[in-house]
């Protein structure tokens, strides 16, 4: 049967204008008419020049247009010609799979009919003009003939290979002006290659395309920095879908996800995405990027591999709420860089996040890997920083209702010796602070004692305390553990430039600035003040005003005072010693007692003593005998033989003393006394042999 007969048949089938097609060869057209399967539609054959068709039947389940393989090299002409015959209301399938050869594609192709499906042949198509899907055209599908365009003989050839030669984008899906949405695009089982394309060429671009199905596609670039493999631009709404089993190799940027605050590359799922960036001598080329997620929200990457990129993943200012689970990273100079503005992105991988290869300038981004392990509850948790800087973890409590909320950890332990029993042991962290003060505390829940903590005023003065407590009869101990430092203990005065005001070294030596105040019943009663070089003393404050009791003056004397009509006493308690009271001469004679009072009240004074003053005040009252310590120190005696006798004193007078001589006994003699140096001569009024007593007090007048 001639091709004209098939044209007539297709006209009846699709109710459109005639379209050229081919009959498959090797069909027995005289065979019995087969029954159409359920849901299939029989093809009604038409007569050619009034010649009836004999015993021929065929059926289809969807309007399908077989592409007539061209006699020349350009397949695009045949495909574009058939696009005009796809039914506008229901779409159709353009099947070019019979054209198993290498062709060129020299005409631009634009899909303007929804539900259009193109089945490409196994072969390399050398393409010089772009393939586009007009915005708003739904459910367009392009299917190659083999997994990622490869074959049994080659992973990159033998299947459907779209070899792009142009300078722009090989595939343009949707509205490049980002004004309109396009829904439902499918592309599967082919390779899109750009090694011979322009330096800035793109493999495939999506503009505001939703519900993308991108499966088993291999994108191969020119191994430099200028080309881009896959672009998702969601400006104005969003672009997104599912990307499964995709391999992207040798592009300067493998995946670009972009947009603005008014729309971005959102809500896509990538499963087993494999990216190989171009290398130079096995090392990443500067400027290459695996995934450039500049603007995108809610995208998920599961499994796969990104390797040998200058930057494996770049999270831009508009990257938020994106999740990466188990994405393998290998041999990239920078694994992840998160720009200012990126937020709430999560990276979890079984690989290693290497030191220095993570930069996070965003907020609330989380990066976990198996090397920096956590939550295994076996060998403990290990946290390692990725930046040589101070790291701040932010913990937000409350939900913005104006309440100061806390976050506490409560530790529950076994009860010793009671399997299956537990006890609340410790409580750690800040409690609620809504009432005005929030306390960060370590509470001993067994003793019901806050062991230590710090109070923070949530509003107002900011005059806050810190505290430390023990339990029971135990004390608070500092540097009490084995291996503790030997530097002692120090307290500083605070302020802008804190300086030590109280120190105790490892030997117990203490240094203190300022004075000590002693309180009882809520009031100061004593003050010990050595705050200046001039005076150091102890004062009583029972009356509210300081009354000195001991004052020591730097470089001069020392003073003892009592209060009111009370005396200064020595050894005036029952438990005091009985050795008396001794005053020493000091200086070079510091070992010589100058004045001694024994425990029995006897006094001793080797030096001179003055009673009273030149004004005439000051009486000396003696309660017992006046005795001289040494013989003839101020009194003596002599026995006369005629009318005179002499008494020699131990010391000489510098002025004539006032002397008196009396006779022992009842004889009525009297005598005069004269003194020369230290000898007193007694001269009686008559010759006698009596004993005369002589006393000579000094006379300074």
C-alpha positions as CSV (number, residue, x, y, z in Angstrom):
1,X,0.0,0.0,0.0
2,X,1.3,3.4,-0.9
3,X,2.0,6.2,1.7
4,X,-0.9,8.3,0.4
5,X,-3.3,5.7,1.8
6,X,-1.7,6.1,5.3
7,X,-2.1,9.9,5.0
8,X,-5.8,9.5,4.4
9,X,-6.1,7.1,7.3
10,X,-4.3,9.6,9.7
11,X,-6.7,12.3,8.6
12,X,-9.7,10.3,9.6
13,X,-8.0,9.3,12.9
14,X,-6.9,12.7,14.2
15,X,-9.5,14.9,12.3
16,X,-6.7,17.2,11.3
17,X,-5.1,18.2,8.0
18,X,-3.1,15.5,6.2
19,X,0.4,14.7,7.6
20,X,3.1,12.6,5.9
21,X,3.9,9.3,7.6
22,X,5.3,5.9,7.0
23,X,4.0,2.3,7.1
24,X,6.2,-0.1,8.9
25,X,7.6,-2.8,6.6
26,X,7.2,-6.6,7.2
27,X,3.5,-6.4,8.0
28,X,1.2,-9.0,6.6
29,X,-1.7,-6.8,5.5
30,X,-3.7,-9.8,4.3
31,X,-3.8,-11.3,7.8
32,X,-7.1,-11.7,9.6
33,X,-8.2,-8.5,11.4
34,X,-7.0,-8.6,15.0
35,X,-9.3,-7.5,17.8
36,X,-8.2,-4.3,19.5
37,X,-7.1,-4.6,23.1
38,X,-9.4,-3.0,25.7
39,X,-9.0,0.8,25.6
40,X,-7.3,0.7,22.2
41,X,-8.7,2.4,19.2
42,X,-8.8,0.7,15.7
43,X,-7.4,2.6,12.8
44,X,-9.9,2.8,10.0
45,X,-8.2,2.4,6.7
46,X,-9.4,4.6,3.8
47,X,-9.8,3.6,0.1
48,X,-7.2,4.9,-2.4
49,X,-8.8,5.6,-5.8
50,X,-11.9,3.6,-4.8
51,X,-9.8,0.5,-4.2
52,X,-11.0,-1.2,-1.0
53,X,-8.6,-2.2,1.7
54,X,-8.5,-6.0,2.2
55,X,-8.0,-7.7,5.6
56,X,-5.9,-4.9,7.1
57,X,-6.2,-3.5,10.6
58,X,-4.1,-1.6,13.2
59,X,-4.8,0.0,16.6
60,X,-3.3,2.7,18.8
61,X,-3.9,3.8,22.5
62,X,-2.9,7.5,21.9
63,X,-2.6,9.7,18.9
64,X,0.9,8.8,17.7
65,X,2.7,10.4,14.8
66,X,5.6,8.3,13.3
67,X,8.4,10.6,12.2
68,X,9.5,10.0,8.6
69,X,13.2,9.5,8.8
70,X,14.8,12.0,6.5
71,X,17.0,11.0,3.5
72,X,19.4,13.9,4.5
73,X,21.2,14.6,7.7
74,X,18.8,17.0,9.5
75,X,16.2,15.4,11.7
76,X,14.8,18.7,13.0
77,X,13.0,19.4,9.7
78,X,10.9,16.2,9.9
79,X,10.1,16.7,13.6
80,X,9.1,20.3,13.2
81,X,6.9,19.4,10.3
82,X,5.0,16.9,12.4
83,X,4.6,19.2,15.3
84,X,2.1,21.1,13.2
85,X,-0.2,18.0,13.2
86,X,-0.3,17.4,16.9
87,X,-4.0,17.8,18.0
88,X,-4.3,21.0,19.9
89,X,-6.9,19.8,22.3
90,X,-5.3,16.5,23.4
91,X,-1.7,16.5,22.2
92,X,0.1,13.5,20.8
93,X,3.3,11.5,20.5
94,X,6.0,12.2,17.9
95,X,7.9,9.0,17.6
96,X,11.3,9.3,15.9
97,X,12.8,6.1,17.4
98,X,12.9,4.4,14.0
99,X,15.6,6.9,12.9
100,X,18.5,5.1,14.5
101,X,21.4,7.1,13.1
102,X,23.4,10.2,13.8
103,X,21.7,13.4,12.6
104,X,22.0,17.1,12.7
105,X,19.4,19.4,14.2
106,X,19.7,22.7,12.4
107,X,16.3,24.3,12.9
108,X,15.0,25.8,16.1
109,X,12.3,23.8,17.7
110,X,9.5,25.3,19.8
111,X,6.7,23.3,21.5
112,X,3.4,25.3,21.4
113,X,1.0,22.4,22.0
114,X,0.3,20.9,25.5
115,X,0.7,17.2,26.1
116,X,3.3,16.9,23.4
117,X,5.7,13.9,23.7
118,X,8.8,13.5,21.6
119,X,10.5,10.1,21.5
120,X,14.1,10.5,20.3
121,X,16.1,7.8,18.5
122,X,19.3,6.2,19.7
123,X,22.0,8.3,18.0
124,X,24.0,11.5,18.4
125,X,22.1,14.7,17.3
126,X,24.5,17.5,16.5
127,X,22.4,20.6,17.4
128,X,23.0,24.2,16.4
129,X,19.6,25.7,17.2
130,X,17.8,25.8,20.6
131,X,14.9,23.6,21.7
132,X,12.2,25.6,23.6
133,X,8.9,25.1,25.3
134,X,6.7,28.2,25.2
135,X,5.6,29.5,28.5
136,X,2.2,28.1,29.7
137,X,2.5,24.9,27.5
138,X,1.9,22.1,30.0
139,X,3.0,18.5,30.1
140,X,5.7,18.5,27.4
141,X,7.9,15.4,27.6
142,X,11.1,14.4,25.8
143,X,12.3,10.8,26.1
144,X,15.6,9.5,24.9
145,X,16.3,5.9,24.2
146,X,18.7,4.8,27.0
147,X,19.9,5.5,30.5
148,X,21.8,8.8,30.6
149,X,22.3,8.6,26.8
150,X,24.8,5.8,27.1
151,X,25.1,2.3,25.6
152,X,26.6,-1.0,26.4
153,X,29.7,0.1,24.4
154,X,30.0,3.6,25.9
155,X,28.7,5.5,28.9
156,X,28.5,8.7,26.9
157,X,27.5,7.6,23.4
158,X,25.3,5.1,21.6
159,X,22.1,6.3,23.2
160,X,20.4,9.6,22.7
161,X,23.0,12.3,22.8
162,X,22.0,16.0,22.3
163,X,25.3,17.5,21.2
164,X,24.8,21.3,21.6
165,X,26.9,23.5,19.4
166,X,25.3,26.9,20.0
167,X,26.4,29.8,22.2
168,X,23.3,30.1,24.5
169,X,21.1,27.5,26.1
170,X,20.4,24.1,24.4
171,X,17.0,23.8,26.1
172,X,14.9,26.7,27.2
173,X,11.8,25.7,29.2
174,X,9.3,28.3,30.2
175,X,9.4,32.1,30.2
176,X,13.0,33.7,30.2
177,X,11.3,37.0,31.1
178,X,9.9,35.3,34.2
179,X,6.4,36.7,33.7
180,X,4.4,33.4,33.3
181,X,4.3,29.9,34.8
182,X,4.8,26.6,32.9
183,X,3.7,23.4,34.4
184,X,4.7,19.7,34.0
185,X,7.9,19.2,31.9
186,X,9.5,15.7,31.6
187,X,12.9,14.8,30.2
188,X,14.4,11.4,30.6
189,X,17.1,9.0,29.4
190,X,19.5,11.1,27.3
191,X,22.7,13.0,27.4
192,X,23.1,16.7,26.7
193,X,26.6,17.6,25.9
194,X,28.2,21.1,25.4
195,X,32.0,20.5,24.8
196,X,31.7,22.2,21.4
197,X,29.3,24.9,22.5
198,X,30.1,28.5,23.4
199,X,32.2,29.4,26.4
200,X,29.1,30.6,28.3
201,X,26.7,27.9,27.0
202,X,24.0,26.3,29.2
203,X,22.7,22.8,28.8
204,X,19.1,23.3,30.1
205,X,17.3,26.3,31.7
206,X,14.0,26.3,33.5
207,X,12.1,29.6,34.0
208,X,9.1,29.5,36.4
209,X,8.6,25.8,35.5
210,X,6.8,23.7,38.1
211,X,6.4,19.9,38.5
212,X,9.6,19.1,36.6
213,X,10.4,15.4,36.1
214,X,14.1,15.2,35.2
215,X,15.4,11.6,35.3
216,X,18.4,9.6,34.1
217,X,19.9,12.5,32.2
218,X,23.7,13.1,31.8
219,X,25.0,16.7,31.3
220,X,28.6,17.0,30.0
221,X,30.3,20.4,29.7
222,X,33.6,21.7,28.2
223,X,35.7,21.4,31.4
224,X,36.2,25.1,31.9
225,X,34.6,27.6,34.2
226,X,32.1,29.4,31.9
227,X,29.4,26.9,31.2
228,X,26.4,25.9,33.3
229,X,24.7,22.6,33.3
230,X,21.3,22.9,35.0
231,X,19.6,26.2,35.8
232,X,16.4,26.6,37.9
233,X,15.2,30.2,37.8
234,X,12.0,30.8,39.9
235,X,11.8,34.5,39.7
236,X,8.2,35.6,40.0
237,X,6.9,32.3,41.4
238,X,9.1,29.3,41.6
239,X,10.8,26.5,39.6
240,X,11.0,23.0,41.0
241,X,10.3,19.3,40.7
242,X,12.1,16.0,41.0
243,X,15.6,15.2,39.7
244,X,16.5,11.5,39.9
245,X,19.7,9.8,38.7
246,X,21.2,12.9,37.2
247,X,24.9,13.1,36.3
248,X,26.5,16.5,35.6
249,X,30.2,16.6,34.6
250,X,32.7,19.2,33.5
251,X,30.7,22.4,33.9
252,X,32.0,25.5,35.6
253,X,28.7,25.5,37.5
254,X,26.9,22.2,37.6
255,X,23.6,23.5,39.1
256,X,22.4,27.1,39.5
257,X,19.3,27.7,41.6
258,X,18.3,31.3,41.5
259,X,15.6,33.9,41.8
260,X,14.7,36.9,43.9
261,X,12.7,37.6,47.0
262,X,9.6,37.4,44.7
263,X,10.3,33.8,43.7
264,X,13.1,31.3,43.5
265,X,14.2,27.7,42.9
266,X,11.9,26.1,45.5
267,X,10.6,22.7,46.6
268,X,12.8,20.4,44.4
269,X,14.0,17.0,45.4
270,X,17.3,15.7,44.1
271,X,17.9,12.0,44.5
272,X,21.4,10.6,43.8
273,X,22.7,13.7,42.1
274,X,26.3,13.1,40.8
275,X,28.4,16.1,40.0
276,X,32.0,16.0,38.7
277,X,33.6,19.5,38.4
278,X,36.4,20.0,35.9
279,X,39.9,19.6,37.2
280,X,43.4,20.5,36.2
281,X,46.1,17.8,36.9
282,X,43.6,16.2,39.3
283,X,43.0,19.4,41.3
284,X,39.8,21.6,41.3
285,X,39.8,24.6,39.0
286,X,39.4,27.9,40.7
287,X,35.9,29.3,40.4
288,X,34.1,26.0,39.7
289,X,30.9,25.4,41.7
290,X,29.0,22.2,42.2
291,X,25.7,23.5,43.5
292,X,25.2,27.3,43.5
293,X,22.0,27.7,45.6
294,X,21.7,31.4,45.4
295,X,18.0,31.7,45.9
296,X,15.9,28.7,46.9
297,X,13.6,27.5,49.7
298,X,12.7,24.0,50.8
299,X,14.9,22.0,48.4
300,X,16.1,18.5,49.4
301,X,19.2,16.7,48.3
302,X,19.4,13.0,49.2
303,X,22.5,10.9,48.5
304,X,24.7,11.3,45.5
305,X,28.2,12.8,45.2
306,X,29.8,16.2,44.5
307,X,33.5,16.2,43.9
308,X,36.5,18.1,42.7
309,X,34.9,21.5,42.8
310,X,36.5,24.7,44.0
311,X,33.3,25.2,46.0
312,X,31.1,22.1,46.5
313,X,28.0,24.0,47.8
314,X,27.4,27.7,47.8
315,X,24.4,28.9,49.8
316,X,23.6,32.4,48.8
317,X,21.7,35.2,50.5
318,X,18.4,33.8,49.4
319,X,19.0,30.1,50.4
320,X,16.7,29.1,53.2
321,X,15.2,25.8,54.6
322,X,17.2,23.6,52.3
323,X,18.2,20.1,53.4
324,X,21.2,17.9,52.4
325,X,21.2,14.3,53.6
326,X,24.0,11.9,52.9
327,X,25.5,13.9,50.0
328,X,29.0,12.6,49.5
329,X,31.7,15.3,49.3
330,X,35.1,14.7,47.9
331,X,38.3,16.6,47.0
332,X,36.7,20.1,46.9
333,X,38.7,23.2,48.1
334,X,35.6,24.6,49.9
335,X,32.9,22.2,50.9
336,X,30.2,24.6,52.0
337,X,30.1,28.4,52.0
338,X,27.0,30.1,53.4
339,X,26.6,33.7,52.7
340,X,25.0,36.4,54.9
341,X,21.3,36.0,54.6
342,X,21.2,32.3,54.2
343,X,19.2,30.7,57.0
344,X,17.8,27.4,58.4
345,X,19.7,25.2,56.0
346,X,20.6,21.7,57.2
347,X,23.6,19.6,56.1
348,X,23.9,16.0,57.4
349,X,26.4,13.7,55.9
350,X,28.2,10.5,56.7
351,X,31.4,11.9,55.4
352,X,33.8,14.4,56.9
353,X,33.5,18.2,57.0
354,X,37.2,19.1,56.8
355,X,38.6,21.9,58.9
356,X,38.8,25.2,57.0
357,X,36.4,24.1,54.3
358,X,33.2,25.4,55.9
359,X,32.3,29.1,56.0
360,X,29.0,30.1,57.6
361,X,28.0,33.8,57.6
362,X,24.3,33.0,57.7
363,X,21.9,32.4,60.6
364,X,20.5,29.2,62.1
365,X,22.4,27.0,59.5
366,X,23.3,23.5,60.8
367,X,26.1,21.3,59.6
368,X,26.6,17.8,60.9
369,X,28.8,15.0,59.7
370,X,29.8,11.6,61.1
371,X,33.4,12.8,62.0
372,X,32.0,15.5,64.3
373,X,29.8,12.8,65.9
374,X,26.9,13.5,68.2
375,X,24.1,11.7,70.0
376,X,25.6,8.2,69.8
377,X,25.4,7.7,73.6
378,X,28.3,5.2,73.5
379,X,31.6,7.0,73.2
380,X,30.4,10.4,74.1
381,X,29.9,13.4,71.8
382,X,32.6,15.2,69.9
383,X,32.3,18.7,68.6
384,X,35.0,20.2,66.4
385,X,35.0,23.8,65.1
386,X,35.5,24.6,61.4
387,X,36.6,28.1,62.0
388,X,39.6,29.7,63.8
389,X,37.4,32.1,65.6
390,X,35.0,32.3,68.6
391,X,31.8,30.3,67.8
392,X,28.5,31.4,69.3
393,X,25.6,29.0,69.6
394,X,22.3,30.8,69.9
395,X,19.5,29.3,72.0
396,X,16.1,31.1,71.7
397,X,13.6,30.5,74.5
398,X,10.0,31.7,74.5
399,X,8.0,32.3,71.3
400,X,7.9,36.1,71.2
401,X,5.2,36.7,73.7
402,X,7.3,38.9,76.0
403,X,8.1,36.2,78.6
404,X,11.6,35.4,79.8
405,X,11.7,31.6,79.6
406,X,14.4,29.2,80.7
407,X,16.0,26.0,79.4
408,X,17.1,23.5,82.0
409,X,18.6,20.0,81.9
410,X,17.5,17.6,84.6
411,X,19.8,14.6,85.3
412,X,18.1,11.5,86.5
413,X,20.3,8.7,87.8
414,X,19.9,5.2,89.2
415,X,19.3,4.8,92.9
416,X,22.5,3.0,94.2
417,X,21.7,-0.6,95.0
418,X,18.1,-0.4,93.7
419,X,17.9,-1.7,90.1
420,X,15.0,-0.2,88.3
421,X,14.7,2.8,90.6
422,X,15.7,6.3,89.6
423,X,16.2,9.6,91.3
424,X,16.3,13.3,90.2
425,X,19.9,14.2,91.0
426,X,20.8,17.5,89.3
427,X,19.1,20.5,87.7
428,X,21.2,22.8,85.5
429,X,20.4,25.9,83.4
430,X,18.4,29.1,83.6
431,X,14.9,29.0,84.9
432,X,12.0,31.4,84.0
433,X,12.7,35.1,84.6
434,X,9.3,36.6,83.9
435,X,9.0,38.0,87.4
436,X,12.1,40.2,87.0
437,X,15.2,38.0,87.8
438,X,16.4,34.9,86.0
439,X,18.7,32.5,87.8
440,X,21.2,30.2,86.1
441,X,21.7,27.5,88.8
442,X,23.1,24.1,89.5
443,X,20.6,22.6,91.9
444,X,21.5,19.5,94.1
445,X,18.0,17.9,93.9
446,X,18.9,15.3,96.5
447,X,19.8,17.9,99.1
448,X,17.4,20.5,97.7
449,X,20.2,23.1,97.7
450,X,21.4,25.4,94.9
451,X,25.1,24.6,94.8
452,X,26.1,27.6,92.7
453,X,24.5,30.0,90.3
454,X,24.1,33.5,88.9
455,X,21.2,35.8,89.0
456,X,20.3,38.1,86.1
457,X,17.9,41.0,86.4
458,X,15.7,40.9,83.3
459,X,14.8,44.6,83.6
460,X,16.0,47.4,85.8
461,X,19.2,47.9,87.8
462,X,21.4,45.0,86.6
463,X,22.8,44.7,90.1
464,X,23.1,40.9,90.2
465,X,24.6,38.3,92.5
466,X,26.5,35.1,92.0
467,X,26.6,32.5,94.7
468,X,28.1,29.2,95.9
469,X,26.8,26.9,98.6
470,X,27.6,23.5,100.2
471,X,25.2,21.1,101.9
472,X,24.8,19.8,105.4
473,X,27.9,20.5,107.6
474,X,30.3,20.6,104.6
475,X,32.1,23.8,103.6
476,X,32.8,25.6,100.4
477,X,36.3,24.7,99.4
478,X,38.6,26.4,96.8
479,X,41.6,24.6,95.3
480,X,40.8,21.5,97.3
481,X,41.1,18.9,94.6
482,X,44.3,16.9,93.8
483,X,46.2,18.6,91.0
484,X,44.7,22.0,91.7
485,X,46.8,25.0,91.0
486,X,49.1,26.5,93.6
487,X,48.5,30.2,92.7
488,X,46.1,30.7,95.6
489,X,42.9,32.7,95.4
490,X,42.2,36.2,94.3
491,X,39.3,38.7,94.4
492,X,39.2,41.8,92.2
493,X,37.3,45.0,92.5
494,X,35.5,44.7,89.2
495,X,34.7,47.7,87.0
496,X,36.2,48.6,83.7
497,X,39.8,47.7,84.7
498,X,39.5,45.1,87.4
499,X,42.5,44.9,89.9
500,X,43.0,42.5,92.7
501,X,41.8,43.7,96.1
502,X,42.2,40.5,98.1
503,X,44.7,37.7,97.5
504,X,45.8,34.6,99.3
505,X,48.8,32.8,97.8
506,X,49.4,29.0,97.9
507,X,51.1,29.3,101.3
508,X,48.2,31.2,102.9
509,X,49.8,34.7,102.8
510,X,47.0,37.2,102.4
511,X,47.1,40.7,100.8
512,X,44.1,43.0,101.1
513,X,43.1,46.5,100.0
514,X,40.5,48.4,102.1
515,X,39.1,47.7,105.5
516,X,37.2,44.9,107.2
517,X,33.7,45.4,108.6
518,X,32.2,43.2,111.2
519,X,28.4,43.1,111.6
520,X,26.0,41.8,114.2
521,X,22.2,42.0,114.2
522,X,22.2,43.9,110.9
523,X,24.6,46.7,112.0
524,X,28.3,47.3,111.8
525,X,29.9,46.8,115.2
526,X,33.7,46.8,114.5
527,X,35.9,48.0,111.7
528,X,39.5,46.9,111.0
529,X,41.0,49.5,108.7
530,X,44.5,49.6,107.4
531,X,43.6,51.3,104.1
532,X,46.3,54.0,104.3
533,X,50.0,54.1,105.0
534,X,49.4,56.6,107.9
535,X,47.1,54.7,110.2
536,X,46.0,51.1,110.8
537,X,43.5,50.5,113.5
538,X,40.5,48.8,115.1
539,X,37.4,50.9,115.9
540,X,34.2,50.1,117.6
541,X,31.0,51.2,115.9
542,X,28.4,50.3,118.5
543,X,27.3,53.9,118.6
544,X,27.2,54.3,114.8
545,X,30.4,56.4,114.8
546,X,33.9,54.9,114.9
547,X,35.6,54.9,118.3
548,X,39.3,53.9,118.0
549,X,40.6,51.1,120.3
550,X,43.9,50.4,118.6
551,X,45.7,52.8,116.3
552,X,49.1,52.2,114.8
553,X,50.7,55.1,113.0
554,X,53.1,54.4,110.2
555,X,56.6,55.5,111.1
556,X,55.6,56.7,114.5
557,X,53.7,55.4,117.5
558,X,51.0,53.0,118.6
559,X,47.9,53.9,120.6
560,X,45.5,52.0,122.9
561,X,42.1,53.5,123.7
562,X,39.0,52.6,125.6
563,X,35.6,54.2,125.4
564,X,33.6,56.5,127.8
565,X,34.7,56.1,131.4
566,X,36.2,52.7,130.9
567,X,39.9,51.8,131.3
568,X,42.4,50.1,129.1
569,X,43.1,46.8,130.9
570,X,45.7,44.1,130.5
571,X,45.1,40.4,131.4
572,X,41.6,41.2,132.4
573,X,40.0,37.8,131.6
574,X,39.9,34.6,133.6
575,X,41.7,32.7,130.9
576,X,44.5,35.2,130.6
577,X,48.1,34.4,131.4
578,X,49.7,35.0,134.9
579,X,53.1,36.3,133.6
580,X,52.3,39.9,134.2
581,X,53.1,42.8,131.9
582,X,56.5,43.9,130.5
583,X,57.5,47.0,128.6
584,X,60.9,46.7,126.8
585,X,63.3,49.5,126.0
586,X,63.2,48.8,122.2
587,X,65.8,49.6,119.6
588,X,69.2,48.1,120.3
589,X,68.0,47.3,123.9
590,X,64.8,45.6,122.7
591,X,65.6,42.7,125.0
592,X,65.9,44.9,128.1
593,X,62.9,45.3,130.3
594,X,62.1,48.9,131.0
595,X,59.0,48.4,133.1
596,X,57.6,45.2,134.5
597,X,54.5,44.3,136.4
598,X,54.4,40.8,137.7
599,X,51.3,38.7,138.0
600,X,51.3,39.5,141.7
601,X,51.3,43.3,141.1
602,X,55.0,44.0,141.8
603,X,56.5,46.5,139.5
604,X,60.0,46.9,138.3
605,X,61.5,49.9,136.5
606,X,65.3,50.1,136.0
607,X,65.3,53.7,134.6
608,X,64.2,57.0,135.9
609,X,60.6,57.7,136.6
610,X,58.7,61.0,136.6
611,X,55.6,61.5,138.7
612,X,53.5,64.5,137.8
613,X,54.7,67.6,136.0
614,X,56.4,70.9,136.5
615,X,53.0,72.5,137.0
616,X,52.7,70.9,140.3
617,X,50.1,68.3,139.5
618,X,50.6,64.7,139.9
619,X,50.9,63.1,143.4
620,X,52.7,59.8,144.1
621,X,50.8,57.6,146.5
622,X,52.7,54.6,147.9
623,X,50.7,51.9,149.4
624,X,53.6,50.3,151.2
625,X,57.3,50.9,152.1
626,X,59.5,53.0,149.9
627,X,62.5,50.7,149.3
628,X,65.5,51.3,147.2
629,X,66.5,48.5,144.8
630,X,70.3,48.8,145.3
631,X,72.3,49.8,148.5
632,X,72.7,53.5,149.1
633,X,71.0,54.5,145.9
634,X,69.1,57.4,147.5
635,X,69.4,56.5,151.3
636,X,72.0,55.1,153.6
637,X,73.5,55.2,157.1
638,X,76.8,55.8,158.9
639,X,78.2,55.5,162.5
640,X,80.0,58.4,164.1
641,X,83.1,58.2,166.1
642,X,83.2,61.9,167.1
643,X,80.9,64.4,165.4
644,X,81.0,63.3,161.7
645,X,80.4,60.3,159.4
646,X,79.9,59.9,155.7
647,X,77.6,57.9,153.3
648,X,78.8,57.1,149.7
649,X,75.9,56.8,147.2
650,X,76.1,54.8,143.9
651,X,75.4,57.8,141.7
652,X,76.5,61.4,141.7
653,X,74.1,64.4,141.6
654,X,74.4,67.1,139.0
655,X,72.9,69.5,141.6
656,X,72.9,69.5,145.3
657,X,70.2,67.2,146.7
658,X,68.0,67.9,149.6
659,X,69.3,65.7,152.4
660,X,68.1,64.8,155.9
661,X,69.9,62.9,158.7
662,X,68.2,61.4,161.8
663,X,69.8,59.6,164.7
664,X,68.7,56.1,165.5
665,X,67.4,55.8,169.0
666,X,66.3,58.4,171.5
667,X,69.4,60.6,172.0
668,X,68.7,64.3,171.5
669,X,71.3,64.8,168.8
670,X,70.8,66.7,165.6
671,X,73.0,67.0,162.6
672,X,73.5,68.8,159.3
673,X,74.2,67.1,155.9
674,X,76.5,68.4,153.1
675,X,77.0,66.6,149.8
676,X,80.1,66.6,147.5
677,X,79.6,64.6,144.2
678,X,78.2,61.4,145.6
679,X,79.3,61.6,149.3
680,X,77.1,62.9,152.0
681,X,78.8,64.1,155.2
682,X,76.8,64.1,158.4
683,X,78.0,66.6,161.1
684,X,76.4,66.3,164.6
685,X,76.0,69.0,167.3
686,X,78.0,66.9,169.8
687,X,80.4,64.0,169.8
688,X,78.6,60.6,169.8
689,X,78.8,57.1,168.6
690,X,75.3,56.7,167.3
691,X,74.1,55.4,163.9
692,X,72.7,58.1,161.6
693,X,70.1,57.5,158.8
694,X,70.6,59.7,155.7
695,X,68.1,60.2,152.8
696,X,68.9,62.5,149.8
697,X,66.1,63.1,147.3
698,X,67.2,65.0,144.2
699,X,66.5,68.7,144.1
700,X,66.3,70.0,140.5
701,X,65.6,73.4,141.8
